[in-house]
């Protein structure tokens, strides 16, 4: 089965399993896991932040970030396709008592123009806008990325309006590769940032929150309160560290294969796709003559797994365990079934 449902379906390689087995560990709740401490220092330094905190999931990373940036009753502006507003079970309202307000942007990205006249808090009956939340690359936006210029404009706007910025960087690694952006640049843009190790990088578990030392200290306490204080996490940290060193360079090939499949899809009469939206490893495209569920069922019979992303929309996501041979098979099936 060729699994294009998500880049979260990767499995640890033999080499990664050895690194996991050999990892030096300690009790992380006591701050004594050397592998976790080293990874937190490494990733924070890599992205230009003071400190980092290893967490079990990207959702926890995003929610801890919102928690340390806000007070109850405040407002977070987010593009309407954002992961935090669509796929995190209303956690911001439940855990932080804040309001998420969707903004319509383009391909999952918001611009300064989209934010004009959207800030509130002048009147007592309004929520006080506090956070701009951006996602890079965008999931529902089809893997599109912010340019450095776009991010700088958002940062400048936030500073002028006394706002803070959270960057959901679950796939920041893909955005870095696609745009050629140096990782330390993001530390100058965001007040908090989450990064994920278990998507394109292929680690089995884990994300990280990056911010100031003060914010990370607060996030560590909240992580414990929310049940995320783990013990010998050095094995997971070792897997994440290995993934950064060994799998990050492979993302460029994921992007190439995604582009090649997009070109095949463009030539199929049963599909519709915008090639200009294909920037990284995610493809979002429409089925023209049947439902997405029906198309997924047909493709699974042919040994290919995708996910419905709307009534007539599919998503295919590449990762390093999809080979060129797999790509050729998918292209052949698409042309046969939908050409």
N, C-alpha and C positions, 0 to 999 in steps of 0.2 A: 504494500500500500504506500503510495506517495502522498505524504501528509502536508498539505499546504494550508491547513486551517489557521496556523499561527506559528510565530517563531518561538513560542513557549514549549513546543513539543519536542525539542531536542533532548537527547539523552547524553549523560556524561560519557566521554570517550574513555578508552582504556588508560590513556596517559593522565587524564583528569582524575580518574578513580585512584590512581597511584598517588597523586599529589594529595588527594583527600585522605587516603590511608596514612600517609606519612606526616600529616599536619601536626604541628605543635599546638597543644590546646591548654586552656585553663578556664576558670569560671568567669564568663563575661559580665555577669551581674555584679561581681566584685571588681570588674575592670581588669581582670587578670588573664585574659586570653591573648597571648602574644600575637597570634595570627590575625585576630580581629583588629587588635590595636594597630598593627602594621598596615593592614588594608585601609583602615579609616584614615590614617595619616597619609598614605600614598594617594588615595583618591581625592582627598581634600586638597592636597598640594597640587595634584594634577589639574584640578579645575579652578584653582585660585581661591579657595575658601580656607577659613581658619581651622575648621574641624568637620568631622563626619561621624555618622552613627549608622551602623549596620542594622537593618530591619528585615523582617521576614518577607515583606511584600511591597510592591510599588504603591498599592493603596494605602498601607500604613505610612509609607514615606510621604505621600501627598497629604494625608490627613494630619500627621504630626507637624508638617510645615504650616498648614493653615492654622493649626492650634497655636503655635508659637507666634504667629504674625498678627493674630486678631484677638479682639475682645468680643464677648457675646453681644449680638445685636448688630454687628457690622456686616458689610456687604463685600462679596468677592465677585468681580467681573470676570467672565470666562467665555470663550467662544462656544457657541451652542453645540458644537460637535465634540467638545472636550471630554476626555476620559473621566475627569473628576465629577462632572455633572451627569454623565450618562451611565457609567459603569462602576460607581463606588457606593451604591445602595443608600443614597442620601446621607452619607456618613458625616458630611460637614455640618448639616443641620443637627444631627443627633449628637455628635461628639463636641462640636465647637459652638453650637447655637448661632451660626452665621447663615446669611442668605446668599445662595449662589444665583447670580443674575446672568442669563445667557445673552450673548451679543452675537449678532449675525456677522460673520466675517467672510473669508474666502478660503476654501480647502482646509478648514480647521484653524486658520490663522486670523488673528485680529490685528488691525492697524490703528495708528493714532487717529485716523479719520473716523474709524468705527467707534471710537471712544468719545468723540466730541459730544457734549451735552448729555453724557450718560452718568456723570458723577453726581452723587447725592449726599445729603447730610446737612444742608443749610437749615432745614426746618426740623422741628422736633418730631414730626410724623414720618420723616424719611429715614431709611437705613443710612448709615454713614459708610460710604465707599472707602474701603481700606486697601484691598489687594487686587492687583491685576494678575490673573493666572493664565499662563501661556503653556503650550505643549509643543515640543520639538524633538523628533518629527511628530506629525499629527497622525493619529490612528484612523479615525473616521474621515480625515482629510486625505487619505490615500498615501500617507508617508511623505507628504510635502514638508518642506523645511523653511525656517526663517533664515534670511540672509543676515549678515552682520549689520548691515545698514538698517534693516527693519528692527532689529533688536535694540540698536542704539537709539533709534527714534522713540521706541517704547520706554526705554530707561530714562531718557531725557524728559518725556512727558510725565512719567511717574514722579520724578524728582520735583518737577515744577508744581505738581498737584499734591505733593506730600503723601504719595502712595508707596506701597511696597510691592515687589514683584516675586511671585513664585513661578519657577520653571519646572514643569513636569517633563523631565528628561528621561522618561522610560526608554526611549530609543534615541537618546542624544548621541550615542555612538554612531548610529546611521547618519544622523544630521551632520556630525563632524566630518565623516567620510565624504558625504555628498557635496558639502559646501566648502571643504578645505579649511574649516575654522579650527583654530588652535583651542584646545580644551580650556586653557586658562582664561580665555575671553569670556566664558560664561560666568565666571566669578565676578566680573565687572558689571554684569547685567542683572543678576538675580540676587535677592536677599536670602531666599532659600531655593534649593534645587534638589530634586530626587533623581537618582539614576538607578537603572535596573540591570542586574547581571544575568537574569534568567530568560531573557528574550534572545536577541540576535547573538549575544556573546555565548550563550549556550551553557551557562552554569545552572545547576539544578534548582537553586533557591537563592533568593536574596536581592535586596535593593539597599540604597544608602541615601540618607538625608545629609545635605551639605549646607553649612551656614556659618554664622559666627560661633565662637565658643560659648557665648551666653545662650544663644538659641539652642545649641546642641545639648547643653546641660539641661535645659528645660525639656527638650524633646526626649532625652534619656529617661527622665523621671516619668513623663507621660507614656513612653514606650512600656515601662514596667507596669503602670496603672492599667494600660490597655491589654496586658497579657503578652507583650512582645519581648519581655526580658528573658533571654535564653541563656544557656549555660556554656557548654563546650562548643561554641560556634566556629572554632578555628577551622574545622573541616569544611564548613560552608564558605568561610572567608578564603581558604586556600583554593577552593574551586573557582571562586570569583576572580582571585588574583591570577590564576592560570588562564582563565578565559580572556582577561584583558591582554595578557602578554601574547597568547597564542591565537586567539580567535578574532580579535579586533581587526587584524589585516584582512581577514576573509570576507568582511562585510562588503567590500567592493565587488566581489564576485556575486554575492547575493543580488546586488543592485543590477549588475549586468544581466543576470539570468531573468530578473523581473522585467527588465526592459525588452529582452528578446521575446518573452512570453506575451508582453503587451503588444508587440508588433504582430505576433500571430493572431491575437484576439482582434486586433483592428481589421484583419483580413477575413474574419469570420462573419458571415451574414447574420448569424444568430446572436451576436454580441455587439455591444457598443462600449467604447472606452475613449477617454481623452488622453492621448499620448503625452500631452504637455503636463499632465498631473503626475506622471510617473517619475519620481525623483530618487526613491530608495528601494526598499524591498517589499513594499506593499502595493498590490493592485486592487483597485475597486472598479468594478465594471458591471454593466447591466445585461440581463438576459432579455431578449426582445420578444420571444414567442411563447414563453412559459414562465411559471413562477420560479423564484430562486430555490425554493424547497424541492421542486420537481427536478431542476437542473442538478442540484446537489446529489439527489438520489441517483440520477442517471450516471453522474460522474463517479460516484462511489462504486457502482456496478462495474466500472471500467478501472477500478483500482486507484482512484484519485479522490482525495478528501479536500473539500473547501467548506466555507461557512456562509450561510445566508447573511447578508448585511442590510437587508431591506426586503420588501415584497418581491422585487425583481432585480435585486442587486447581490452580487457575490464579492467576496474578498479572498484573494490568494496572497499568501505571505511566504517569502523565501527565507531560508536559513542555511547554515553551512553544511547541513547534512542532506540537502537536496543537491544532487550531482547534475552534471551536464547530460548524462544518460537519462536521468529522471526528467529533466527539462524536455528532452527530445520526445519522450513518451507522452508527456502532457500535451506538447504541441500537436502530436499526431492525433491524440484522442479529441482535442478541441476541434481540429480541422475536420475529422471524421464526423463527429456528433453535431457540430454547430457551424460547420463551414458552408 
